[in-house]
Amino acid sequence: MTETAAGQDKGSVRRNGAITVLALTMAAFHLAAASPFWLAPNLVLRAVHALLAVVVILLLMPAARNRAGAAIDLILGALAVVTLGYAVLFEPSIVVRPPWTQEATGVELFIALGALVVILEATRRALGMAIVWLCLIFIAYAFVGPELRFVSWLRPLAHGGVGLSEFVDQMYFSFEGVFGTALGVSAEYIFLFVMFGAVLQVAGGGDFFITITRAMTGQTRGGPAKIAVVASGLMGMMSGSSVANVATTGSLTIPMMLKLGYPRRFAGAVEAIASTGGQITPPIMGAAAFLMAAILGIPYLEVVAAAFLPAALFYVALLLAVHLASLKLGLKPLDKAEAGSTRRVLASGWTFLLPVVLLVTLMLQGYSPGYSAFFGVIAALVVPYLRPSTFVGWRQVVAGIRLGVEGAAVVAVACASAGIIVGIVQISGLGFKFSSVVTGFAGGSLDMALVLAMIAAFIFGMGMPTTAAYIVQATLVAPALVKLGADPLAAHMFVFYYAVLGQITPPLAVAAYAAAPIAGEKASRVGWTAFLIGLPIYIVPFMFVSNTVLLTPEVSVDLIYTLGRSVVAVGALSAVVIGWLFGASLSWLARGGLILTAVLMVHPGIWTSLAGVLLLIGVYGLQRRVLHTNESVT
């Protein structure tokens, strides 16, 4: 081994050790802050959260694995400590500082601008350039906004201008910028929930959920694909990241689907969609759900309740597609020995359910998500040691903590960067201006505004993590929908749903691209297949905006009627995508009838629903005729 290589190896070991120490420090700090024994000041909690997250990412993703890279990382790390540590040291004076009333000093300018530099650099390393470019565009907008009045098509977005001192005040010396609501939710809630999922997964909970799903669904038609759907949904709740979930569960479920006979692109697509859906699946949803609760000022449980039926429709559509595909391909279920016994799996791993039950019970009792997650994490750490069969070594526990911190650090820098965008939207009045533009384009029509909002969601969310995509859309797009009469919760659920679906929407379907190498297929093929299979899911947000009863699941005749229409709509489109229903392939006439059925079912109304049912009966008649003809030929 050369001297240079030996030095690099030694540096990697040191870096790895430093990451582990930082991860344990960050975990201990957040557990202490969430415990009943210490109440950390908001600014201190957020600044320490951002500081530790930035340093973890600088170590985890170095500029280069040589001396020059180490020097760059050292300088950036020192800059992070100085600029973000400043907020911790001077917290008492910062929180009482009146906004926009005094000129920023040279030191304050250095501190604020330096903090933005290290946050954006950490974001670039963790998430790529998409969100960084968006932040830079918004920063440019803050300063050149007055000049937009000279460009006719941009004139509606012009504003009076933002001075450097105002910008610094908004970004750093207030709770409206970097240290705003997004970073606060990340520090108080998201970190603990990501930690909970990571610790439970490494302790053996991940294997348990996959095994119990295989035992429950493996002996049904197309069992391995259904295992992927259910297991990935369960694991997605814990990981909060569709890409991480694909990497975890996909390595098991995709080979199972391929072995049974599913095409490679189909297997990868199903795993990508199922992993993505975990972020909208109660009770432990993706990070953006906590942000939604904070932005709307409602309890997290209200968001969970609202998400229940839309999530159910998501998985109904996907399970139907999987089932119909298995019928079309003539695939068999797993044999009994390979599927396993549900009773035996439960008997060997039921203790892994205890942390989840405890977490949900505490939230149902009215405790805050952070408080509930604190005890959930403690339970997840203790559970493996309750029985000899689930015992794990301390190294696995440390690995789980580190895994959780690494995931939470990425969310933290995304939230800090999103805070830059939110702060500029507020100080420039862009939110109101953008709402007016959308309203004008939509001609006052909520339906047209929803279509525009969907397109905007795909553009803003392209290549961005769900959390950041949701924050941007919640700031710009959701207010326009509310202005046109949409229920506020429905409007935010709408943009949240599409922020999640951005993970499987080409051209940057990141979840599908993560599944492609596991499936041994081209990324573009898996991406477009995921989009096509997921098409029925794309109409769900339109359903719950026009039928808000789907977001308030109290049993009633209206709810049963609306839910029935919704199931028929997504089921009809799933059949169209797969090309199979009622035991035979679908003709183009039958597909057209099913598409029209779905359209009629989306809009409320007895007559439209009746017409949809009659069309469905007509398609059934067509399919029976095709089936009879095929049998006669045979």
C-alpha positions, 0 to 999 in steps of 0.5 A: 500500500502506498503512503498516500493510500495509507493516509487516505485510509487513516483519514477515512477511519477518523472521519467515520469515527467523528461522524459516529461521535457527532451522531451520538451527540446529536441524538443525545441532544434531541432526546434531552430537548424532547424529554420532560426534563429540559425545555430548550429555547426555540432558537437554541434548539434550531441553531444547534440542530442546523449546526450539527446537521451541517457538520455531519453532512460535511463529514459524510460527503467530503469535498474530496478525499484528499488534503485539499478536500479536507482543508475545504471541509475544515474551513466550512466546518469552522464557518458553520460553528462560528455562524450558527454557534453565534445564534446559540451564544447570543440567543437572548439578544436575538429573540428581542431584536426588533426587525428591520429597525437598525442597520446590520453591522459588519459582523452581523452581515458576515454571520448571516451570509456565512450561515447561508453559505454553509447551509447551501453548501451542505444542501448541495452535497446532500440533495444536489443543485435543484433546491440550491438553484431555487434558493439562489433564484429567490435570493436574486428575486429579493434584490432585483424584484423592483426591476421586474416592472420593466418586463411586461410578463413579469410585472405582476411579480414586481415588488418594492425591493429588499435592502441587504440589512432587511434581507439579513434580518429576515434570513438570520435574526428572525424566526421567518428565515433559516430558523423558521417553522420548517427548521423548527419542525425538523428539530422538534419532531422530524428528527425524533421520528426519523430516529425512531424508524431507523432504530426500530429498523436496525433492531429487527423491526424492518425484517419483522414487517417484511416477514409478517407481510409475506406470511399474510399476502404471499399465498394470494395471487401475485403474492410477492408484488403484494408483499412489496406493496404492503411491506414498502408502505409499512417501511416507508412510514418508518424511513420517511424517504422513498429512495432509502425505502426502495434500497431497503425493501426493494433488495428483497421484494424486487427479486421475489417479483422477478422470480415469480415472473413479473417483468423487470420494469413492472417489478421496479415500478411497483416497489418505487410506487409502494415505497413512495406511498409510505410518506402519506400513510398514517400514523407515521407519515413523511416529514412534510406532514409535520410541516403541514400541521405547523403551517395550518396550526392544527394538531398532527393527529388531524393531518393523520386522520385526513390522510387516512382515506387518501392513503387507502385509495393510493394502495387500493389502486396499486394493489388492484394493478398488481392483482390484475397484472398477476391475473393477466400474466397467469402468475401463481402465489408463493407456496405455503412453506415459502410464505411462512406462517402468520402465527409463527411470525407474530409469536417470534416478533410481536415485541416490535409492534410495542414501540409503534403502539406506544407512539400512536397511543401517546398521540391519541392521548393528546401528547405532542408528536415530539413527546410521543416520539421521545418515548417511542425512541426509548421503547425502540431501543429497549425492545430488542433486549426483552427477548433472547431471540431479538437481542442485538449488540450495542454496535447495531444500536449505534448503527441505527442511531447513526443511520437515523441521524444521517437521514435527519441531517439531510431533512434538516438542511433541506428545511433550513434552505426552504426557510430561505425561500419562505422568508423571501416569499414573506418579505417580498409579498410574493405569496399574495402576488403569485396567488393573484397570478394563478387566480387570473390564469385560472379565470376564477375556476377552482378546477382549472387552478387545481390543474395549474397547481398540479403542474406547478407541483411537478415543476417545483418538485422536480428533483427535490425532496418531498419536504422542500417541494411541499414547503415551496408549494405550501407557500406559493400554490396552496394560498391560491387554491384557498383563495378560490374556495378550496378548504385549507386542509384540502389545499395543503393535502393536495400539494403535499400529495403531488409533492410525494408523487413527484418521486415517481414522476418522470423525468426525475422519478428518483424513487423509480431510478433507485429501483432500476438497478435492483431490477436490472432495467433501464431507469427511464423504463422503470420511471415511465412504468411507475408513472403509468401504473400510478396514473389512477393515484394522480386523480385522488387529490382532485377527489378529496378537494371536491369531496372533502368528506374524504378528509373527515372520515366520520361514518355517514351515508355521504362518506360511504357514497363518496368512497364507493365512487372513488374506489370505482374511479381508481379501480377503473383506471387501474384496469385501463393501465393493466389492460385486463378486467373480468377475466379478459384483455380489454379492447380499446372500446372497453378502455374508453368506457372505463376512462369515462366511468372514472371521469364520471365518478370523480365529480359528485352527483347522483346522475353522473354516478349512475351513468358511471355505473351503467357504463361499468355494467356495459364494460362487464357485458363486453368482457363477458362476450370476449370471454365467451368468444375465447372459450368457444375458440378454445 
